[in-house]
Amino acid sequence: MSSPASTSIEAGRGFGLKAAVAAAGLALLAYVLMSKGYLVTVIGFAAIYAVFCTGLNFFMGYTGQASFGQSAFAAIGGYGSAILCTDHGWEPALALVAMMALSGVVAFIVGYPTLRLRGHYLAMATFALGLIAYEISIEWTDLTQGYMGYSGIPPLGIGPYSLPTDKAQLVALVVVALFGVWIASRLRHSRFGRALAAIAGSESAAMALGVKVSRYKLLAFVVASLYASAAGSLFAHFVGFISPEVFGTQMVVLSFTMLYLGGVGTIWGPLIGAVIVSLLPEAMRGLKELQDVAYTAALILILIFAPKGLSGLAPLIGMRGAPDAQVKPR
């Protein structure tokens, strides 16, 4: 057992690290807001992917399940917001919430039979879901306009208040990303989150403890779909244009890279991974022809020396669940 003095020292160190990370994040945001528009766009994409990866992490990291089809719900959010706002004059915030509700219903309907599968069978089924959504976005031209995409999507805003500039939208995206991480953290440390942790540890043991595995897996899948739909809507309003390529396999690969680089099953891992993966190519742009080689080498080195993700290097700040924040099945 640790003494009260050592516990207080660890708490002080943890608080100091949290303050340092928060200060670094604020400094990065301030620098981006004072820089040119291109860097604002890069960090804006990072915030959107942080929302997407937080939902993916909720299903894969907290529940221990595989899902390669979250891009389908991002497509529902993106195209739904585009259609409602451009063709029917909806407010962006209202369209975002409506598409989250629709994605939740679709996830419930699709997940009810699909989540009975396990392992690579579940992975293949969810991957097929993403491919189906991608093909629909291409072929259903009357609704999605195919490869032509949707343009003229209004920027983020609530009612009469809109955010016409990229920097104003960036602040809103960062707030939404942090709010999404906070919600995921609260759910993780709730009774619901402890049930998911039990499922991630062993489904058989969880069932023996009275956890209704199928119900909790389905709820986790629905929660992940809400995050993905929100990310798709945010992308549409931030860029003002969407096309099928946005929600293709590249989105799946990029989100998995961000999640594993930041730390699967961690609180802050998705946000850290999204920022690092978004900034690395820009930091290496001066290498020209060697940019891709250096980028790949950097990712491999990070995963070698931090196999549990970058957030695993700083457990005291709660990124992997410090002793006072670790999720333990009951």
Residue pairs with C-beta under 8 A, 6 or more apart in sequence:
2 10
10 316
13 316
14 316
14 317
14 318
14 322
17 314
17 316
17 317
18 317
18 318
21 314
21 317
28 43
28 275
29 43
29 170
29 171
29 174
32 39
32 40
32 43
32 170
33 40
33 167
33 170
33 171
37 166
39 282
40 166
40 167
40 170
41 166
42 278
42 279
42 282
43 170
43 174
43 275
43 278
43 279
44 166
44 169
44 170
44 173
44 238
45 235
45 238
45 278
46 274
46 275
46 277
46 278
46 279
47 170
47 173
47 174
47 176
47 177
47 234
47 274
48 173
48 177
48 231
48 234
48 235
48 238
49 231
49 254
49 255
49 258
49 274
49 277
49 278
50 177
50 180
50 181
50 258
50 270
50 271
50 274
50 275
51 176
51 177
51 180
51 227
51 230
51 231
51 234
52 70
52 74
52 227
52 228
52 231
52 232
52 251
52 255
53 255
53 258
53 259
53 262
53 270
53 271
53 273
53 274
54 177
54 180
54 181
54 184
54 227
54 270
54 271
55 70
55 180
55 184
55 223
55 224
55 225
55 226
55 227
55 228
55 230
55 231
56 67
56 70
56 224
56 227
56 228
56 255
56 256
56 259
56 270
57 184
57 259
57 264
57 265
57 266
57 269
57 270
58 184
58 187
58 188
58 220
58 223
58 224
58 227
59 65
59 67
59 70
59 220
59 221
59 223
59 224
60 66
60 67
60 259
60 264
60 265
61 259
61 264
61 265
61 266
61 269
62 184
62 188
62 193
62 196
62 197
62 200
62 220
62 265
62 327
63 196
63 199
63 200
63 216
63 217
63 220
64 199
64 200
64 201
65 115
65 122
65 217
65 220
65 221
66 119
66 120
66 122
66 123
66 126
67 122
67 123
67 126
67 221
67 224
68 123
68 126
68 127
68 130
68 252
69 125
69 126
69 127
69 128
69 129
69 130
69 133
70 126
70 130
70 224
70 225
70 228
70 252
70 255
71 130
71 133
71 134
71 228
71 247
71 248
71 249
71 251
71 252
71 255
72 129
72 130
72 132
72 133
72 134
72 228
72 247
73 103
73 106
73 107
73 224
73 225
73 226
73 228
73 229
73 232
74 228
74 229
74 231
74 232
74 235
74 247
74 251
75 133
75 134
75 137
75 232
75 246
75 247
76 99
76 102
76 103
76 106
76 133
76 229
76 232
77 96
77 99
77 100
77 103
77 228
77 229
77 230
77 231
77 232
77 233
77 236
78 232
78 233
78 235
78 236
78 242
78 246
78 247
79 137
79 143
79 144
79 150
79 232
79 236
79 242
80 95
80 98
80 99
80 102
80 229
80 233
81 92
81 95
81 96
81 99
81 153
81 232
81 233
81 236
81 237
82 150
82 153
82 236
82 242
83 143
83 150
84 90
84 94
84 95
84 98
84 99
85 91
85 92
85 95
85 153
85 154
85 237
86 150
86 152
86 153
86 154
90 98
91 157
91 158
91 159
92 154
92 155
92 156
92 157
92 158
92 162
92 233
92 237
93 156
93 157
93 158
93 159
95 233
96 230
96 233
96 234
96 237
99 229
99 232
99 233
100 226
100 229
100 230
100 233
102 229
103 225
103 226
103 228
103 229
104 222
104 225
104 226
104 229
106 225
107 221
107 222
107 224
107 225
107 226
108 218
108 222
110 129
111 217
111 218
111 221
111 222
112 218
114 122
114 125
114 126
114 129
115 122
115 214
115 217
115 218
115 221
116 214
117 125
127 252
130 247
130 249
130 252
133 247
134 244
134 247
134 248
134 249
136 144
137 144
137 146
137 244
137 247
138 144
138 146
138 147
138 244
139 146
140 146
141 148
144 150
144 244
146 244
147 243
147 244
148 243
149 241
149 242
149 243
149 244
150 236
150 241
150 242
150 243
151 240
151 241
152 240
152 241
153 236
153 237
153 239
153 240
153 241
153 242
154 162
154 237
154 240
155 162
155 163
155 164
155 169
155 237
155 238
155 240
156 162
156 163
156 169
156 172
156 173
156 234
156 237
156 238
157 163
163 169
163 172
166 238
169 237
169 238
173 234
173 238
176 230
176 234
177 271
178 271
180 227
180 230
181 267
181 268
181 270
181 271
184 267
185 267
187 193
187 223
188 196
188 197
188 267
188 327
189 325
189 327
192 216
192 219
193 327
194 327
194 328
194 329
194 330
195 206
195 211
195 216
195 329
196 216
196 220
197 327
197 328
197 329
198 205
198 206
198 209
198 211
198 329
198 330
199 206
199 211
199 213
199 216
199 217
200 265
201 329
203 213
205 329
206 213
206 329
207 213
209 329
209 330
232 247
235 242
235 246
236 242
254 277
257 273
257 277
257 299
258 270
258 273
258 274
258 276
258 277
259 269
259 270
259 273
260 273
260 303
260 309
261 272
261 273
261 276
261 277
261 299
261 302
261 303
261 309
261 310
262 268
262 269
262 270
262 271
262 272
262 273
262 274
262 276
262 309
262 310
262 311
263 269
263 272
263 273
263 308
263 309
263 310
263 311
263 312
263 319
263 320
264 309
265 320
266 309
266 311
266 312
266 319
266 320
266 321
267 311
267 318
267 319
267 320
267 321
267 325
268 311
268 317
268 318
268 319
269 309
269 310
269 311
269 319
269 320
272 309
272 310
272 311
272 319
273 309
273 310
276 302
276 310
277 299
280 295
280 298
280 299
281 291
281 295
284 291
284 294
284 295
284 298
285 291
287 294
302 310
306 312
306 313
308 320
311 319
311 320
312 319
312 320
315 321
315 322
316 322
318 325
321 327
